[in-house]
Amino acid sequence: MIKIDAIDKKISDLLIEDGRMSCSKIAAVIGNISERAVRYRIERLIENKIISIRGNVNAEGLGLVIIADVFIEVEPAQVLKIAQQLTDYESVNYVACSTGQTDISIQVLAHDNNELFTFVTEVIGQIAGVRKTHISFVPLRIKDDHMWHIPSYCVQENE
């Protein structure tokens, strides 16, 4: 694990706001740091898997306005196999194994309620080993994981 300082956090925060921001612009915004130092820090953060820089797709811009969390109960011996299988569907943007009343949680994007219903009942419901599904609509996202900033408690003071 590498140490993250306040400058690393500022760089990460700026890249979240604009992933195409140049190193020279980041240096100018932060102040007291060279473009070369910013470039080095970005490379170090990427190399150590602290950040990644990529384009994020806006589902609503594609007309995928229905977002739902789907919780799936499956046969115990099938959890990992089914979770892996669910990653193959393009309408599924999140897959995780979970504990509690359900075994797998996924997030599904759809154009409308009918498309979501059909996917859950005719695709997920037909997978061998799936026992039960529960759909929870997501009408409003307050915080998105694509906009998650490095927590302050992970930032170490400069020594």
LUMVEXBA-605389 format. One record per atom (N, C-alpha, C): x, y, z; atom name; residue number from 1. Coordinates in steps of 0.02 Angstrom, whole numbers, plus 50000, padded with zeros to 5 digits. Layout:
! LUMVEXBA-605389
      X      Y      Z  atom    n
      X      Y      Z    CA  NUM
...
! end
This chain:
! LUMVEXBA-605389
      X      Y      Z  atom    n
  50042  49941  50000     N    1
  50000  50000  50000    CA    1
  50044  50062  50000     C    1
  50030  50109  49956     N    2
  50069  50170  49953    CA    2
  50035  50223  49995     C    2
  50074  50272  50015     N    3
  50047  50328  50054    CA    3
  50017  50379  50006     C    3
  49958  50402  50024     N    4
  49923  50454  49985    CA    4
  49926  50518  50025     C    4
  49950  50572  49994     N    5
  49951  50635  50030    CA    5
  49898  50682  50002     C    5
  49894  50742  50029     N    6
  49843  50791  50009    CA    6
  49849  50809  49936     C    6
  49909  50811  49909     N    7
  49918  50828  49838    CA    7
  49891  50772  49794     C    7
  49904  50709  49812     N    8
  49876  50652  49775    CA    8
  49800  50656  49774     C    8
  49771  50672  49832     N    9
  49698  50677  49837    CA    9
  49672  50733  49792     C    9
  49705  50791  49792     N   10
  49684  50847  49749    CA   10
  49687  50827  49675     C   10
  49741  50793  49657     N   11
  49747  50770  49587    CA   11
  49690  50723  49570     C   11
  49676  50675  49613     N   12
  49622  50628  49601    CA   12
  49555  50664  49596     C   12
  49543  50711  49642     N   13
  49479  50748  49641    CA   13
  49471  50787  49576     C   13
  49524  50818  49552     N   14
  49520  50856  49490    CA   14
  49507  50809  49430     C   14
  49538  50751  49430     N   15
  49527  50704  49375    CA   15
  49457  50674  49377     C   15
  49427  50669  49436     N   16
  49357  50646  49439    CA   16
  49312  50698  49406     C   16
  49326  50761  49418     N   17
  49286  50815  49388    CA   17
  49296  50819  49313     C   17
  49358  50807  49290     N   18
  49373  50810  49218    CA   18
  49432  50763  49204     C   18
  49417  50703  49183     N   19
  49468  50652  49170    CA   19
  49516  50670  49115     C   19
  49500  50722  49076     N   20
  49544  50742  49021    CA   20
  49585  50804  49039     C   20
  49582  50825  49102     N   21
  49620  50884  49123    CA   21
  49695  50870  49115     C   21
  49729  50917  49085     N   22
  49801  50909  49072    CA   22
  49841  50916  49137     C   22
  49901  50887  49135     N   23
  49945  50892  49193    CA   23
  49963  50965  49208     C   23
  49971  51005  49155     N   24
  49988  51075  49165    CA   24
  49931  51113  49198     C   24
  49869  51097  49179     N   25
  49811  51130  49210    CA   25
  49804  51108  49283     C   25
  49815  51044  49297     N   26
  49812  51019  49366    CA   26
  49864  51055  49408     C   26
  49925  51061  49381     N   27
  49979  51095  49418    CA   27
  49960  51167  49432     C   27
  49930  51201  49383     N   28
  49910  51270  49393    CA   28
  49855  51277  49445     C   28
  49807  51232  49445     N   29
  49752  51234  49493    CA   29
  49777  51221  49564     C   29
  49820  51172  49571     N   30
  49846  51155  49638    CA   30
  49896  51207  49662     C   30
  49940  51229  49617     N   31
  49992  51278  49635    CA   31
  50050  51244  49671     C   31
  50110  51274  49665     N   32
  50170  51249  49698    CA   32
  50187  51177  49680     C   32
  50171  51156  49620     N   33
  50190  51089  49596    CA   33
  50200  51094  49520     C   33
  50250  51058  49496     N   34
  50264  51061  49425    CA   34
  50221  51012  49386     C   34
  50215  51025  49321     N   35
  50178  50980  49276    CA   35
  50210  50911  49278     C   35
  50276  50908  49280     N   36
  50312  50844  49282    CA   36
  50296  50806  49346     C   36
  50292  50840  49402     N   37
  50276  50808  49466    CA   37
  50204  50781  49465     C   37
  50159  50818  49434     N   38
  50090  50795  49428    CA   38
  50088  50732  49385     C   38
  50122  50733  49329     N   39
  50124  50675  49285    CA   39
  50152  50614  49322     C   39
  50206  50623  49359     N   40
  50236  50568  49398    CA   40
  50185  50541  49448     C   40
  50151  50586  49484     N   41
  50103  50564  49535    CA   41
  50045  50526  49504     C   41
  50020  50550  49447     N   42
  49965  50515  49413    CA   42
  49988  50445  49393     C   42
  50047  50440  49364     N   43
  50073  50374  49344    CA   43
  50079  50327  49404     C   43
  50103  50354  49461     N   44
  50111  50314  49522    CA   44
  50043  50292  49549     C   44
  49994  50337  49547     N   45
  49927  50320  49571    CA   45
  49895  50266  49526     C   45
  49905  50271  49462     N   46
  49878  50221  49415    CA   46
  49914  50154  49424     C   46
  49980  50157  49427     N   47
  50021  50096  49433    CA   47
  50004  50058  49497     C   47
  49988  50094  49550     N   48
  49972  50062  49615    CA   48
  49897  50049  49623     C   48
  49859  50057  49568     N   49
  49788  50042  49566    CA   49
  49747  50083  49616     C   49
  49769  50145  49630     N   50
  49732  50190  49672    CA   50
  49678  50225  49630     C   50
  49696  50243  49568     N   51
  49648  50274  49522    CA   51
  49654  50240  49454     C   51
  49603  50249  49415     N   52
  49605  50231  49344    CA   52
  49571  50287  49307     C   52
  49592  50298  49246     N   53
  49564  50352  49206    CA   53
  49532  50320  49145     C   53
  49467  50332  49138     N   54
  49431  50304  49080    CA   54
  49367  50344  49071     C   54
  49337  50336  49014     N   55
  49273  50368  49001    CA   55
  49217  50329  49035     C   55
  49172  50365  49066     N   56
  49114  50333  49097    CA   56
  49053  50345  49053     C   56
  49015  50292  49042     N   57
  48956  50297  49000    CA   57
  48898  50324  49041     C   57
  48862  50371  49013     N   58
  48802  50399  49046    CA   58
  48742  50361  49018     C   58
  48716  50314  49057     N   59
  48661  50271  49035    CA   59
  48600  50311  49013     C   59
  48584  50363  49050     N   60
  48525  50404  49032    CA   60
  48532  50435  48963     C   60
  48594  50454  48945     N   61
  48606  50482  48879    CA   61
  48592  50432  48823     C   61
  48591  50368  48839     N   62
  48575  50315  48791    CA   62
  48502  50294  48795     C   62
  48464  50329  48837     N   63
  48393  50312  48845    CA   63
  48381  50257  48897     C   63
  48432  50236  48932     N   64
  48424  50185  48984    CA   64
  48407  50220  49049     C   64
  48343  50238  49056     N   65
  48320  50279  49112    CA   65
  48295  50239  49172     C   65
  48287  50174  49163     N   66
  48266  50131  49218    CA   66
  48327  50098  49248     C   66
  48337  50110  49312     N   67
  48391  50079  49350    CA   67
  48360  50039  49406     C   67
  48381  49976  49412     N   68
  48354  49934  49465    CA   68
  48409  49891  49495     C   68
  48405  49883  49560     N   69
  48447  49834  49594    CA   69
  48407  49769  49596     C   69
  48438  49715  49576     N   70
  48405  49650  49576    CA   70
  48444  49605  49624     C   70
  48408  49579  49673     N   71
  48439  49535  49722    CA   71
  48417  49464  49705     C   71
  48465  49419  49702     N   72
  48453  49352  49676    CA   72
  48472  49300  49727     C   72
  48426  49254  49740     N   73
  48439  49196  49783    CA   73
  48453  49137  49737     C   73
  48508  49103  49749     N   74
  48527  49047  49706    CA   74
  48546  48986  49748     C   74
  48552  48929  49713     N   75
  48576  48868  49746    CA   75
  48647  48882  49772     C   75
  48662  48863  49834     N   76
  48727  48880  49864    CA   76
  48788  48861  49822     C   76
  48787  48805  49791     N   77
  48845  48783  49751    CA   77
  48851  48821  49685     C   77
  48801  48861  49668     N   78
  48800  48895  49603    CA   78
  48816  48970  49607     C   78
  48829  48996  49667     N   79
  48836  49069  49676    CA   79
  48888  49098  49628     C   79
  48949  49075  49632     N   80
  49002  49104  49590    CA   80
  48991  49093  49516     C   80
  48967  49034  49498     N   81
  48954  49019  49427    CA   81
  48901  49066  49399     C   81
  48847  49075  49436     N   82
  48793  49119  49411    CA   82
  48815  49192  49412     C   82
  48851  49213  49463     N   83
  48875  49282  49466    CA   83
  48919  49296  49405     C   83
  48963  49250  49390     N   84
  49007  49259  49331    CA   84
  48966  49261  49267     C   84
  48916  49219  49262     N   85
  48872  49217  49203    CA   85
  48836  49284  49194     C   85
  48816  49315  49249     N   86
  48779  49378  49245    CA   86
  48822  49435  49218     C   86
  48888  49429  49225     N   87
  48932  49482  49199    CA   87
  48930  49486  49123     C   87
  48906  49433  49090     N   88
  48904  49432  49017    CA   88
  48848  49474  48987     C   88
  48799  49492  49026     N   89
  48741  49530  49000    CA   89
  48757  49604  48998     C   89
  48748  49635  48940     N   90
  48765  49706  48931    CA   90
  48721  49752  48972     C   90
  48660  49731  48989     N   91
  48616  49775  49028    CA   91
  48632  49773  49102     C   91
  48678  49730  49122     N   92
  48699  49725  49192    CA   92
  48764  49765  49200     C   92
  48761  49816  49243     N   93
  48821  49857  49251    CA   93
  48857  49846  49318     C   93
  48832  49801  49360     N   94
  48862  49788  49425    CA   94
  48842  49718  49446     C   94
  48890  49679  49469     N   95
  48877  49611  49495    CA   95
  48920  49602  49557     C   95
  48888  49579  49611     N   96
  48925  49565  49673    CA   96
  48893  49507  49709     C   96
  48935  49467  49741     N   97
  48910  49415  49786    CA   97
  48896  49449  49852     C   97
  48842  49430  49884     N   98
  48822  49463  49946    CA   98
  48805  49411  49998     C   98
  48793  49434  50058     N   99
  48773  49389  50112    CA   99
  48706  49413  50139     C   99
  48673  49370  50176     N  100
  48608  49387  50203    CA  100
  48553  49349  50167     C  100
  48498  49383  50152     N  101
  48441  49349  50121    CA  101
  48451  49332  50048     C  101
  48498  49367  50015     N  102
  48511  49353  49945    CA  102
  48584  49335  49935     C  102
  48600  49303  49880     N  103
  48667  49280  49867    CA  103
  48705  49325  49818     C  103
  48669  49355  49771     N  104
  48700  49397  49720    CA  104
  48659  49461  49714     C  104
  48693  49516  49707     N  105
  48658  49579  49692    CA  105
  48687  49607  49627     C  105
  48642  49630  49585     N  106
  48662  49659  49521    CA  106
  48624  49724  49511     C  106
  48649  49765  49466     N  107
  48612  49824  49445    CA  107
  48599  49817  49371     C  107
  48537  49830  49352     N  108
  48515  49822  49282    CA  108
  48492  49890  49256     C  108
  48511  49904  49193     N  109
  48489  49965  49159    CA  109
  48442  49944  49103     C  109
  48387  49982  49095     N  110
  48338  49965  49044    CA  110
  48306  50029  49016     C  110
  48276  50022  48957     N  111
  48241  50079  48926    CA  111
  48174  50092  48960     C  111
  48141  50039  48983     N  112
  48075  50046  49014    CA  112
  48062  49988  49062     C  112
  48008  49993  49099     N  113
  47991  49941  49148    CA  113
  47979  49873  49116     C  113
  47949  49872  49057     N  114
  47936  49809  49022    CA  114
  48001  49773  49004     C  114
  48050  49811  48979     N  115
  48115  49782  48962    CA  115
  48148  49753  49025     C  115
  48145  49789  49081     N  116
  48173  49765  49144    CA  116
  48138  49701  49166     C  116
  48071  49702  49165     N  117
  48032  49644  49187    CA  117
  48049  49583  49144     C  117
  48052  49592  49079     N  118
  48067  49537  49033    CA  118
  48137  49510  49047     C  118
  48186  49553  49058     N  119
  48253  49530  49071    CA  119
  48256  49489  49136     C  119
  48224  49515  49188     N  120
  48227  49480  49253    CA  120
  48190  49414  49250     C  120
  48132  49412  49220     N  121
  48092  49351  49220    CA  121
  48114  49300  49167     C  121
  48128  49324  49107     N  122
  48142  49278  49052    CA  122
  48217  49262  49043     C  122
  48260  49303  49071     N  123
  48332  49289  49065    CA  123
  48359  49265  49132     C  123
  48358  49308  49182     N  124
  48385  49288  49248    CA  124
  48345  49230  49277     C  124
  48278  49235  49273     N  125
  48235  49184  49302    CA  125
  48243  49116  49270     C  125
  48271  49113  49210     N  126
  48280  49049  49175    CA  126
  48350  49019  49185     C  126
  48393  49053  49220     N  127
  48460  49026  49233    CA  127
  48455  48969  49283     C  127
  48483  48912  49265     N  128
  48481  48854  49309    CA  128
  48515  48871  49376     C  128
  48480  48858  49430     N  129
  48506  48872  49497    CA  129
  48478  48934  49529     C  129
  48445  48977  49490     N  130
  48414  49037  49518    CA  130
  48349  49017  49552     C  130
  48342  49034  49615     N  131
  48282  49016  49654    CA  131
  48231  49073  49654     C  131
  48256  49134  49664     N  132
  48209  49190  49675    CA  132
  48245  49256  49659     C  132
  48207  49305  49635     N  133
  48234  49372  49623    CA  133
  48190  49423  49659     C  133
  48220  49479  49676     N  134
  48184  49535  49705    CA  134
  48210  49598  49671     C  134
  48165  49638  49642     N  135
  48183  49699  49607    CA  135
  48170  49759  49652     C  135
  48219  49803  49655     N  136
  48212  49866  49692    CA  136
  48230  49922  49643     C  136
  48181  49963  49625     N  137
  48193  50017  49579    CA  137
  48237  50071  49611     C  137
  48279  50102  49572     N  138
  48322  50156  49595    CA  138
  48299  50220  49561     C  138
  48251  50256  49592     N  139
  48224  50315  49558    CA  139
  48270  50376  49561     C  139
  48317  50376  49609     N  140
  48360  50434  49617    CA  140
  48427  50413  49645     C  140
  48480  50432  49612     N  141
  48548  50419  49637    CA  141
  48575  50483  49668     C  141
  48595  50479  49730     N  142
  48622  50536  49765    CA  142
  48698  50538  49758     C  142
  48730  50480  49761     N  143
  48803  50476  49755    CA  143
  48818  50415  49712     C  143
  48859  50426  49661     N  144
  48876  50373  49614    CA  144
  48948  50351  49625     C  144
  48961  50287  49618     N  145
  49029  50262  49630    CA  145
  49080  50290  49580     C  145
  49057  50314  49523     N  146
  49103  50344  49474    CA  146
  49127  50413  49498     C  146
  49093  50440  49548     N  147
  49111  50506  49574    CA  147
  49138  50501  49645     C  147
  49159  50442  49666     N  148
  49183  50431  49734    CA  148
  49254  50458  49741     C  148
  49265  50501  49790     N  149
  49330  50532  49801    CA  149
  49370  50492  49853     C  149
  49435  50498  49851     N  150
  49478  50467  49902    CA  150
  49457  50496  49970     C  150
  49440  50453  50018     N  151
  49420  50479  50084    CA  151
  49477  50515  50119     C  151
  49461  50567  50155     N  152
  49511  50606  50191    CA  152
  49550  50563  50241     C  152
  49517  50513  50270     N  153
  49552  50472  50320    CA  153
  49605  50427  50289     C  153
  49607  50423  50222     N  154
  49660  50384  50188    CA  154
  49720  50428  50170     C  154
  49713  50493  50182     N  155
  49766  50540  50164    CA  155
  49813  50548  50223     C  155
  49878  50539  50211     N  156
  49927  50546  50265    CA  156
  49959  50615  50261     C  156
  49974  50642  50318     N  157
  50006  50706  50323    CA  157
  50078  50699  50297     C  157
  50102  50752  50265     N  158
  50172  50752  50243    CA  158
  50218  50754  50304     C  158
  50270  50715  50301     N  159
  50317  50712  50358    CA  159
  50377  50755  50346     C  159
! end
